[in-house]
């Protein structure tokens, strides 16, 4: 009986930890897409912005990879994004 209780507590702890680590605002910040679109639209996207984007969140890392490889064609860009994700 005690092993089942111990395993249940351990499973609950893992679930809570994963919920905390993978919360939506940490993976995908609220205004990230709008901010990046504004930078691209206004011509303010430079190396510094791409580095900032890459370091901001997991989704930012994927977007930065796409922006870095945008000049190389769709297939190369897609492959780079898949490798990053």
Secondary structure, 3 states (H helix, E strand, C coil): CHHHHHHHHHHHHHHHHHHHHCCHHHHCCCCHHHHHHHHHHCCCCCHHHHHHHHHHCHHHHHHHHHHHCHHHCHHHHHHHHHHHC
